[in-house]
């Protein structure tokens, strides 16, 4: 059985650039989450009642947020480059 896919739509350059801005804003949020997680880990390190696993786990989560932020910025830069290259055609 053959089915037809709906026609793909192409986003305008302005839409793509706005999406790149959204990716950068998300990256900033992820960096903020990383800072909050690290601050929480530091606070817990001085708390004798905190479970031993809490600080390393929070630090791992902060590292994941930092990685995600970097990847979002890379994606935004690639989208910018792609969009601006299309403007020159």
C-alpha positions in Angstrom: 0.0 0.0 0.0 1.3 3.4 -0.9 0.6 6.4 1.1 1.3 10.0 0.4 3.1 12.1 2.9 1.9 15.6 3.5 3.9 18.2 1.7 6.7 19.5 3.8 6.6 23.2 4.4 9.7 25.4 4.5 10.2 27.8 7.3 11.1 31.4 6.4 14.5 32.7 7.2 12.9 34.9 10.0 11.3 31.8 11.5 14.6 29.9 11.4 16.5 32.8 13.0 13.8 33.0 15.7 14.1 29.3 16.4 17.9 29.8 16.7 17.2 32.5 19.3 14.9 30.1 21.2 17.6 27.5 21.2 20.1 30.0 22.7 17.5 31.0 25.3 17.0 27.4 26.2 20.8 27.0 26.5 20.9 29.9 28.9 18.2 28.2 31.0 20.2 25.0 31.0 23.3 26.9 32.2 21.1 28.4 35.0 19.9 24.9 36.0 23.5 23.7 36.1 24.4 26.6 38.4 21.5 25.9 40.7 22.4 22.2 40.9 26.0 23.0 41.8 24.9 25.4 44.4 22.6 22.8 45.9 25.4 20.3 45.8 27.7 22.7 47.6 25.0 23.4 50.3 24.5 19.7 50.8 28.2 19.0 51.2 28.1 20.9 54.5 25.0 19.1 55.7 25.8 15.9 57.7 22.3 14.5 57.1 22.6 14.6 53.3 22.9 11.2 51.7 26.4 10.5 50.3 25.1 10.0 46.8 23.4 13.4 46.6 26.4 15.6 45.8 27.9 13.4 43.0 24.4 13.0 41.5 23.7 16.7 41.5 27.2 17.3 40.0 26.4 14.8 37.2 23.1 16.4 36.5 24.8 19.8 36.4 27.3 18.4 33.9 24.5 17.1 31.8 22.8 20.5 31.8 26.1 22.1 30.7 26.5 19.6 27.9 22.9 20.2 26.8 23.5 24.0 26.8 26.6 23.6 24.7 24.7 21.3 22.2 21.8 23.8 22.0 24.3 26.6 21.2 25.9 24.5 18.6 22.6 23.8 17.0 21.7 27.5 17.1 24.9 28.4 15.4 24.4 25.7 12.7 20.9 27.0 12.1 22.2 30.5 11.8 24.9 29.5 9.4 22.4 27.5 7.3 19.9 30.3 7.2 22.4 33.0 6.3 23.9 30.8 3.6 20.5 30.4 2.1 20.1 34.2 2.1 23.1 34.5 -0.2 21.7 32.1 -2.8 
